[in-house]
């Protein structure tokens, strides 16, 4: 069961040991989860269509139907309240929750769609914009790239350009394609990290450079041409080890100084899937294993079809595959209170008739079901996409938020452990997003249709009103600003 490198090979483990099972009753909906190997029975009633009245924000420029551009939540104008920033080709708009437009600018913002392997980063639904106080004056700035490797720094209050700097892109690339604000030197959000792909052939974001904001026109803090990048999106970043500085995460992890950790995922050797090449679809950052110091990185791999949990300090904690089925997309969160740590819900690749499964914090399959058995009547057979973990109820168990796959369709909340659809929001959604924007630490359902943003809040009493807002967590702030379709 254990290889020479000390890792538990979960496929062997499952054949040798009986799966850990737990019984978790959901009396209010008549669905029983019976642990690994269980299939949730068909719903006894359709999911309720929400009666919640949303806040409606009308967009000055329509959302792009081709998946170029996205949305983030941030305090743009510095008044202490969360706003929404929306990007589309040649446009950035900032809006207050009361529907008022703060500002709107025409600009050649770097957003992209289609396969990033063909068109470059940042990929489907990626917003391509950052909001942070980068100069310490307690006033937010808005940062983005254009299509010619220029970094734009704008006044968050009115969108006016404060500074532009064209940064030379690496030889072999077409342009800089992705930008993220970071804390690399321990001085706060005073650094930016740039990423791009090779201009020809199969495009992968292996070029990464870091710059001090005050020296954008000078030499980089560091650069690499060998970052282990995702296949479908940009790096993620967060302070993994709690030292106050960010790491840059793909299938390799770069420290704040740009140096790689002394391990890499995965070793390409015959003992692992015959030495086949690998292709990482998506990455998630969370405290999956509270027994391990710091935050962990969950990686989903296409081809060899592994899901893996990685620690900066300890390397690969586990890697597993469910019968060689591809996990493709995931949600990571607190879905089962009977088990320590967080769970990982995997969607499965099937174009229709998805068959999700759930892994516990140690990589064991603890639930699986057929999406056709749990989706409400009329929901597309293609299943769900753009899946976010969401703190909706105010209780300890999280839900998943997703839209109908491959169409501008409805949005829903569902229970990852059982697949039960909790609520359906009628929409023609181009994008979906979850964030705490109202202010009671619970997250809102944010639906972007072509011409409007609809913000749905939970009207029920908050059972934990004194819990700190999610924005106090550094990795939450990073995740909500650096995301795309594959890695919400």
SVG drawing of the C-alpha trace seen along z (x, -y; Angstrom):
<svg xmlns="http://www.w3.org/2000/svg" viewBox="-42 -60 59 66">
<polyline fill="none" stroke="black" stroke-width="0.4" points="0.0,0.0 2.9,-2.4 5.5,-3.2 9.2,-3.7 8.5,-7.5 6.1,-6.9 2.9,-7.9 -0.2,-6.0 -1.4,-4.7 -5.2,-5.0 -6.2,-2.6 -4.3,0.2 -5.6,-1.0 -9.2,-0.7 -8.7,2.8 -7.0,3.8 -9.3,2.1 -13.1,1.7 -14.1,-1.9 -15.0,-4.0 -18.7,-4.5 -20.9,-7.0 -24.6,-7.4 -25.9,-10.9 -29.6,-11.5 -31.3,-14.5 -34.7,-14.1 -36.1,-17.3 -35.7,-16.1 -36.1,-12.4 -32.6,-11.6 -30.2,-9.2 -26.4,-9.2 -24.9,-5.9 -21.2,-6.5 -18.8,-5.1 -20.4,-3.2 -23.9,-4.7 -26.0,-6.2 -28.4,-8.9 -32.0,-8.0 -34.0,-10.1 -35.5,-13.2 -39.0,-12.8 -39.9,-16.3 -38.5,-19.0 -36.1,-21.6 -37.9,-24.7 -37.6,-27.8 -36.5,-30.6 -38.9,-33.4 -36.0,-35.6 -36.1,-39.0 -32.7,-39.9 -30.9,-43.3 -30.7,-44.1 -27.8,-46.0 -28.1,-47.0 -24.9,-46.8 -23.7,-49.6 -22.0,-47.2 -23.4,-43.7 -21.5,-40.6 -19.6,-38.9 -21.4,-35.7 -18.1,-34.1 -16.9,-33.8 -14.4,-36.7 -14.3,-38.6 -15.9,-38.0 -16.7,-39.6 -15.1,-40.2 -16.2,-41.7 -14.1,-44.4 -14.4,-47.8 -13.5,-49.8 -14.2,-53.3 -12.9,-53.0 -16.2,-53.6 -16.0,-50.4 -18.7,-48.6 -18.3,-45.9 -18.8,-46.7 -18.8,-44.6 -16.3,-45.0 -17.3,-43.5 -15.0,-43.0 -15.8,-42.4 -13.8,-42.9 -12.7,-46.6 -14.6,-47.4 -14.4,-47.6 -17.3,-48.7 -17.7,-49.2 -21.1,-49.1 -22.4,-49.6 -24.9,-47.1 -27.7,-49.6 -27.4,-49.5 -25.5,-52.8 -22.6,-52.7 -19.5,-54.0 -17.6,-54.3 -17.2,-52.7 -14.2,-52.9 -13.4,-51.7 -10.0,-50.0 -8.3,-47.1 -8.3,-44.9 -6.7,-41.5 -9.5,-38.9 -9.7,-35.7 -11.9,-32.7 -11.8,-29.5 -9.1,-26.9 -6.2,-28.7 -4.0,-26.1 -4.9,-27.8 -5.7,-31.4 -3.7,-32.0 -4.5,-33.2 -6.4,-34.1 -9.1,-31.8 -12.9,-31.3 -14.7,-33.7 -11.5,-35.1 -12.0,-38.7 -8.6,-39.9 -8.7,-42.7 -7.4,-43.3 -8.3,-45.7 -5.9,-46.5 -4.3,-49.4 -0.9,-49.1 0.7,-52.3 -0.4,-52.4 -2.5,-55.5 -5.6,-53.6 -7.3,-54.2 -7.9,-51.2 -6.4,-51.0 -7.6,-48.9 -5.0,-47.0 -5.2,-45.2 -3.2,-44.3 -4.0,-45.4 -3.4,-43.3 0.1,-44.8 1.8,-43.9 0.9,-47.3 0.1,-47.3 -2.7,-49.8 -3.1,-51.3 -6.4,-53.2 -7.9,-55.2 -10.5,-53.0 -12.8,-55.9 -13.3,-57.1 -11.4,-54.7 -8.9,-57.4 -5.5,-56.1 -2.8,-56.9 0.0,-55.1 0.8,-52.7 3.9,-50.7 4.7,-48.5 6.7,-45.5 8.7,-43.4 7.3,-39.9 9.6,-36.9 11.2,-35.7 9.0,-33.0 5.7,-34.5 3.2,-36.8 2.4,-39.2 1.8,-39.2 -1.6,-37.5 -2.3,-37.4 -1.7,-39.7 -2.2,-39.2 -1.5,-41.4 0.6,-39.7 2.5,-40.1 6.0,-38.6 8.2,-40.8 6.1,-41.0 5.2,-44.6 1.5,-44.0 0.0,-44.1 3.0,-45.9 3.9,-43.3 2.5,-41.9 3.0,-38.6 2.7,-38.2 2.2,-35.1 2.1,-34.1 2.2,-31.2 4.4,-30.2 3.3,-31.8 3.4,-28.7 2.3,-25.1 0.4,-23.9 0.3,-27.0 1.1,-26.6 1.7,-29.4 5.3,-28.4 6.6,-32.0 6.2,-33.8 7.8,-37.1 7.3,-39.1 7.7,-42.9 7.7,-45.4 4.9,-47.9 7.2,-50.9 9.7,-49.5 7.5,-48.2 9.8,-49.8 12.9,-48.2 14.2,-44.6 11.9,-41.9 12.2,-40.6 12.6,-37.2 11.6,-35.3 11.2,-31.7 10.5,-29.9 9.7,-26.6 6.6,-27.1 4.4,-24.0 1.3,-25.6 -2.3,-24.5 -3.5,-23.5 -6.7,-25.7 -6.0,-28.7 -3.6,-31.0 -1.7,-30.3 -3.5,-30.7 -1.7,-32.3 -2.1,-32.4 0.0,-32.4 0.2,-28.7 2.5,-28.5 1.3,-31.5 4.5,-33.6 2.6,-36.6 3.9,-36.2 2.3,-34.5 3.2,-31.3 2.4,-30.9 0.5,-27.6 0.3,-25.3 1.4,-21.7 4.6,-23.2 4.7,-25.7 6.9,-28.8 7.9,-30.5 7.7,-34.3 11.3,-34.4 10.4,-32.5 12.2,-29.4 10.5,-26.0 9.8,-23.7 12.2,-20.7 9.5,-18.3 7.4,-18.3 4.1,-16.8 3.8,-14.3 7.0,-12.3 6.9,-10.9 7.8,-7.3 6.5,-4.0 5.2,-3.1 2.6,-5.9 0.2,-5.2 3.0,-3.9 4.8,-7.2 2.1,-8.9 2.2,-12.7 -0.1,-14.8 -2.4,-17.8 -3.8,-19.7 -7.3,-21.0 -7.9,-23.0 -6.5,-23.9 -8.1,-24.8 -6.6,-26.2 -8.1,-25.5 -7.3,-24.1 -8.3,-20.6 -6.2,-18.9 -6.3,-20.7 -3.8,-18.2 -1.2,-19.4 0.3,-22.9 -0.8,-25.6 -3.2,-25.4 -3.3,-22.6 -3.6,-22.7 -6.1,-20.3 -5.1,-19.4 -7.3,-17.7 -5.5,-15.9 -6.7,-15.0 -5.3,-12.0 -4.0,-10.0 -7.2,-11.3 -5.8,-11.8 -7.0,-14.1 -4.2,-15.1 -3.8,-17.0 -0.5,-18.8 1.2,-20.5 4.0,-23.1 6.1,-21.6 5.3,-17.9 4.6,-17.5 1.9,-15.2 -0.2,-14.0 -2.3,-11.7 -3.2,-11.1 -6.0,-9.0 -8.2,-8.1 -11.8,-6.7 -11.6,-3.9 -9.7,-6.1 -12.7,-8.5 -11.6,-12.1 -12.6,-14.5 -12.4,-17.6 -14.1,-20.2 -14.5,-20.3 -15.7,-22.1 -13.8,-21.9 -15.5,-22.6 -17.1,-21.5 -19.7,-19.1 -19.8,-16.4 -19.4,-17.2 -18.9,-13.6 -15.4,-13.5 -12.3,-15.6 -11.1,-18.1 -12.7,-19.2 -14.2,-17.2 -13.6,-17.4 -16.6,-17.0 -15.6,-15.9 -17.9,-16.5 -16.8,-13.9 -16.1,-14.6 -19.1,-13.1 -20.7,-15.5 -24.1,-14.2 -25.3,-12.2 -22.6,-13.3 -21.7,-10.9 -20.1,-13.0 -18.2,-11.6 -16.9,-13.0 -13.5,-12.4 -12.7,-12.9 -9.7,-14.8 -7.6,-11.6 -8.6,-10.9 -11.2,-8.1 -14.4,-8.1 -17.2,-8.6 -20.2,-9.3 -21.2,-9.1 -24.4,-9.4 -25.9,-10.1 -26.7,-13.7 -29.7,-12.6 -31.2,-11.2 -31.0,-14.4 -31.4,-17.3 -34.8,-18.9 -37.1,-18.4 -36.0,-20.4 -32.4,-20.8 -30.0,-20.1 -28.7,-16.6 -25.2,-18.2 -25.2,-18.8 -23.5,-21.7 -20.6,-24.0 -18.8,-27.0 -19.1,-25.4 -18.4,-27.5 -18.4,-26.4 -20.7,-28.8 -21.5,-29.7 -25.2,-30.3 -27.0,-29.1 -24.8,-30.5 -24.3,-27.1 -21.2,-24.9 -22.1,-22.9 -21.4,-24.5 -23.3,-24.1 -22.3,-24.3 -23.4,-26.9 -23.5,-26.2 -25.1,-27.0 -26.6,-24.8 -23.8,-23.5 -23.2,-24.5 -26.1,-27.0 -27.2,-30.4 -29.5,-28.8 -30.6,-28.5 -28.5,-28.6 -28.8,-26.4 -27.6,-25.5 -27.1,-21.9 -25.7,-19.6 -22.4,-18.1 -22.7,-14.9 -26.1,-13.9 -26.6,-16.0 -29.9,-17.3 -30.8,-20.6 -31.8,-23.0 -32.9,-26.0 -33.1,-27.0 -32.7,-30.6 -34.4,-31.2 -31.8,-32.9 -30.1,-33.1 -26.7,-33.1 -23.5,-34.0 -21.5,-33.9 -22.1,-32.9 -20.1,-34.0 -20.3,-33.6 -19.0,-36.2 -19.8,-37.9 -21.0,-41.3 -23.9,-42.3 -21.8,-42.0 -23.1,-39.3 -20.2,-36.9 -22.6,-34.6 -22.1,-34.6 -24.5,-35.8 -25.5,-34.1 -24.4,-36.5 -25.8,-35.8 -24.6,-37.8 -27.0,-37.7 -26.3,-39.4 -27.5,-42.9 -27.9,-42.6 -26.3,-41.4 -28.7,-39.8 -27.6,-39.5 -29.5,-37.0 -29.1,-37.0 -30.3,-34.5 -33.4,-36.1 -33.4,-33.6 -32.0,-34.5 -28.3,-34.2 -27.5,-31.6 -24.0,-32.9 -24.1,-36.7 -20.9,-37.4 -18.7,-35.3 -15.9,-37.4 -16.4,-38.2 -14.8,-35.9 -12.7,-38.8 -10.6,-38.6 -9.1,-35.4 -6.2,-36.2 -6.7,-33.2 -10.4,-34.0 -9.5,-37.5 -7.0,-35.9 -9.4,-33.2 -12.2,-35.7 -10.0,-37.9 -8.0,-35.1 -10.3,-32.7 -11.7,-31.3 -14.2,-28.8 -12.0,-25.8 -10.8,-27.0 -13.5,-29.1"/>
</svg>
